[in-house]
Amino acid sequence: MTTRDSSDRLATILEKVRAVGPTLRARAPEAERATRLSDETIADLDATGAFNIASPAEFGGDELSVREQLDVVIEVSKWDGSCGWVVWAGASTDWILAGSGSRVLEEVYAPEWVGPRVAGSSHFPASRGRARRVDDGWIITGGPWTFATASLWAPFTNLGCIAEDADGTYLVAVQVPRDELKFLDDWHVAGMRGTGSVSVALKGDELLVPDYRGVDFRQITSGAIDSDLAGSLWKAPSLGWSFSLMAGMSIGIAQGALARFLERSNGRSIRGTTYKNQLEAPLTHLMLAEVHSKIQSATLMTRANAEETDWLGELAAAGIPADPEYMQLFSARVLVETAYAAKWCAEAIELLQRNSGSTAIMDFEPIQRSWRDARIITLHGALNLEALSENYGRLMAGIQPHLVAGITTLDRFAPVPGR
C-alpha cells in the first residue's frame, strides 16, 4: 500500500519534473533532429528520480506503486513524449528483471548508474534472435533486435530470443551488457523521434551468455523464480503494470497539448469568422469539451487499472492470488483499455491540432510533435485495437482468446480445463 514516505517521494519527483519540464520541451526539437535524447536530458531526468520509480527498495530504489508511477509518466510526457517514452520503458521493464532472479537484480541495481537501468527488445516474441543452451550458459546468435528503447543509455539490454530444444520452441529473455552490443542508426521515424529506439546487434557473430542471464520467459511471466524482493509491487500483474503506464504516456501528451493550445489561442483570431479571440468563440468551447471528455475518460480508466494492479499485487503478496479466470479477463481488459486510451488521446490532440491554424505544423510548435507522438503510441505492436477488442470480446462471450507467444500472451492466466 502507499505509505507516507512514498507519497512524499512522489510529490518531490513530480515537483522536480515540473521544474525541468520547460527545459525538456525546449530541447525536444534538437532531440528529434538527433533522433535521440541528449545525455544531458537523461541526466536531468535521472536527477528528478524518474528512472528510480520502479527500482527495488532493497537496492535504494523508490519502488513506487503502479498508481504513483503512472503520475510520474503522465507528468514527464506532458513536456515531451520522447522523454515520457524512455521513462516508461525504464519503469515497465523492471518486472522482467524481478522475474529473472537475484543474480540479475544484483548485477543491474547494485552499481551506481545515471539513466535507465535496463532496456528491452523483441519480446513480442522475437523472430530474429536465437538462443541455444550449452553446458555453461546460452549461445546467442541472430538479430538485430528492433525497437530497443533506452538501450543507448542502459548498462544492459534484455533481448528476446527463440530457443528450440526438447522442451519445444519458447522465448528466452537474455540479459546482455552494453559493451557486447552495437547500436544501429536506423531510428528514422514519424514520431517519438527523440526516444533513440534503435535496433541493436551483437558485436560478434555469436555471444556466450552465462546461464543465469538467460531465463525462459514462461518462468518470468509465471513468477516461478523467487526474486527475494519483499514489496507487493513484485507480485503485481505485469500487464497491468506495463500497460497502465503506457496509457499514461498518451494521457500526459494530450494534457500537454491542451495546455499549449490554451496558451497559444488566447488573443488569436479565427480566420473566416469575426472572432478576435479564439478562446471566446463557442466553436472553441464545444471542441474543448470534447477534448476534455476524451482525455478524462482515458485518465479515469487508466487510474482504475493502475489501482487494481496494485490491489492484485497486495493480495498476491498476502498469499491470496487472484483466480486465474479473473486474471485472464483483467489482463485482456487492461490491454484493450490501454489501446482505447491511446486512441482517445490521439483523437483529442487531432482536434486541438486542427483548430490551431497553419503555424501549428512548424517544427518549433509542440502541438505538432504531440500530434505525431500520440499517433505513434496507437501503432505500438501491443496496441492492435481490433485484435485486442476481439480477444476481450471472446472472453466476455465465454470463449478463449487467441493464445499467442510473447509478452502479451493471455494463456499464462488460462483457467484449468474442466473447472
Salt bridges, closest charged atoms under 4 A:
GLU30 OE1 - ARG33 NH2 3.16
GLU32 OE1 - ARG372 NH2 2.88
ASP39 OD1 - ARG36 NH2 2.70
GLU40 OE2 - ARG27 NH2 3.14
ASP44 OD2 - ARG27 NH1 2.74
ASP62 OD1 - ARG9 NE 3.02
ASP71 OD1 - ARG67 NH1 2.64
GLU75 OE1 - ARG18 NE 3.57
GLU75 OE1 - LYS78 NZ 3.14
GLU107 OE2 - ARG213 NH2 2.60
ASP185 OD1 - HIS188 NE2 3.32
ASP211 OD1 - ARG133 NH1 2.84
ASP216 OD2 - ARG218 NH2 2.70
GLU263 OE1 - ARG260 NH1 2.79
GLU307 OE2 - ARG67 NE 3.41
GLU308 OE1 - ARG333 NH2 2.83
ASP323 OD1 - ARG419 NH2 2.79
GLU337 OE1 - ARG333 NH1 3.66
GLU347 OE1 - LYS294 NZ 2.91
GLU347 OE2 - LYS343 NZ 2.73
GLU350 OE2 - ARG375 NE 2.61
GLU365 OE1 - ARG260 NH2 2.88
GLU365 OE1 - ARG264 NE 3.25
GLU390 OE2 - ARG394 NH1 3.63
GLU390 OE2 - HIS402 NE2 2.98
